Amino acid sequence: MKILIACEFSGIVRDAFKKRGHDAWSCDLLPTERPGQHIQGDVLEILNDGWDMMIAHPPCTHLAVSGARWFKDKIQEQIEALEFVHKLLNAPIDKICLENPVSIISTRIRKPDQIIQPWQFGHGETKATCLWLKNLQSLVPTNIVSGRLNRIHREPPSKDRWKNRSRTYPGIARAMAEQWG
């Protein structure tokens, strides 16, 4: 399959699909952290390029409820972020997964099809992750582990905090590739 991993700079999900033999490409405004098939640019410009599947990780800065205290100051940013989400969800691609933390997507667009946790896929941490699915089955947990650390939430302030918080856990990426690929 020809698979687009939208808004991914890390290459984690891309590489999980590549490892299973798919023609997987990441696309982000940032360069990739891992060498591989990566398009640096606006993902909206390539949505019509014949993809079979897209897994999209739109920026959550103006959407996540963890930042609700700032919502009153970012009304226009939220409108633009939700428009971007709509464009991704309505892309002419047969199979779509849109991933985001608990956010206003749930109330402004629709509820997620599934909410997963890293501890269901081999990582002893919590980070509720919502999945909006089109023509894809819900992910089945692959390795439920003990431990419920809230490491992501407690990430100390730094210039890379947002990057560290946005990377997909490898166990989740592996499950996506195994179950959807």
Residue pairs with C-beta under 8 A, 6 or more apart in sequence:
1 17
1 22
1 23
1 52
1 53
1 181
2 22
2 23
2 25
2 50
2 51
2 52
2 53
3 14
3 17
3 22
3 23
3 24
3 25
3 51
3 52
3 53
3 54
3 55
3 181
4 24
4 25
4 27
4 43
4 46
4 47
4 49
4 51
4 53
4 54
4 55
4 93
5 13
5 14
5 17
5 24
5 25
5 26
5 27
5 54
5 55
5 56
5 57
6 27
6 28
6 43
6 54
6 55
6 56
6 57
6 58
6 88
7 27
7 28
7 43
7 56
7 57
7 58
7 59
8 14
8 26
8 27
8 28
8 55
8 57
8 168
9 26
9 28
9 30
9 31
9 32
9 33
9 163
10 26
10 32
10 33
10 34
10 163
10 166
10 167
10 168
11 26
11 32
11 33
11 34
11 35
11 36
11 38
12 34
12 167
12 168
12 170
12 173
13 24
13 26
13 55
13 57
13 168
13 173
13 176
13 177
14 24
14 25
14 26
14 32
14 36
14 37
14 38
15 24
15 34
15 36
15 173
16 170
16 173
16 174
16 176
16 177
17 24
17 176
17 177
17 181
18 24
18 36
18 37
19 177
20 177
20 178
20 181
22 177
22 181
23 37
24 37
25 37
25 38
25 39
26 32
26 36
26 37
26 38
26 39
27 38
27 39
27 40
27 41
27 43
27 46
28 38
28 40
28 43
29 40
29 41
29 42
30 40
31 38
31 40
32 38
32 40
39 46
43 56
43 88
44 84
44 87
47 54
47 87
47 88
47 91
47 92
47 93
48 92
51 91
51 93
52 93
52 94
52 95
53 93
53 94
53 95
53 96
53 97
53 136
53 180
54 88
54 91
54 93
54 95
54 96
54 97
55 96
55 97
55 99
55 176
56 88
56 96
56 97
56 98
56 99
57 99
57 100
57 166
57 168
58 81
58 84
58 85
58 88
58 98
58 100
59 81
59 166
60 100
60 101
60 103
60 166
61 67
61 77
61 81
61 162
62 74
62 77
62 78
62 80
62 81
63 78
63 81
63 82
63 85
63 100
63 103
63 104
63 105
64 100
64 101
64 102
64 103
65 101
65 102
65 103
65 104
66 101
66 102
66 153
71 78
71 104
78 104
82 104
82 105
82 108
82 109
85 98
85 100
85 105
85 109
86 109
88 96
88 98
89 96
89 98
89 109
89 132
89 134
94 134
94 135
95 134
95 135
95 136
95 180
96 132
96 133
96 134
96 135
96 136
97 131
97 132
97 133
97 134
97 136
97 176
97 180
98 105
98 131
98 132
99 129
99 130
99 131
99 132
99 168
100 129
100 130
100 132
101 127
101 128
101 129
101 130
102 115
102 128
102 130
103 130
105 112
105 130
105 132
106 112
106 130
109 132
110 132
112 130
112 131
112 132
113 131
113 132
113 133
113 138
114 130
114 131
114 133
114 138
114 139
115 128
115 129
115 130
115 131
116 128
116 129
116 131
116 139
116 141
116 172
117 126
117 127
117 128
117 129
118 124
118 125
118 126
118 127
118 129
118 169
118 171
118 172
119 125
119 126
119 144
119 145
119 146
119 147
119 148
120 141
120 142
120 143
120 144
121 139
121 141
121 142
121 143
121 169
121 171
121 172
121 174
121 175
122 142
122 143
122 145
122 169
122 171
123 145
123 169
123 171
123 172
124 145
124 146
124 147
124 148
124 149
125 147
125 148
125 149
125 150
125 151
125 152
125 169
126 148
126 149
126 150
126 152
126 153
127 150
127 152
127 153
127 169
129 172
131 138
131 139
136 180
137 179
137 180
139 172
139 175
139 176
139 179
140 175
140 179
141 175
142 171
142 174
142 175
142 178
143 171
152 164
152 165
155 161
155 164
155 165
158 164
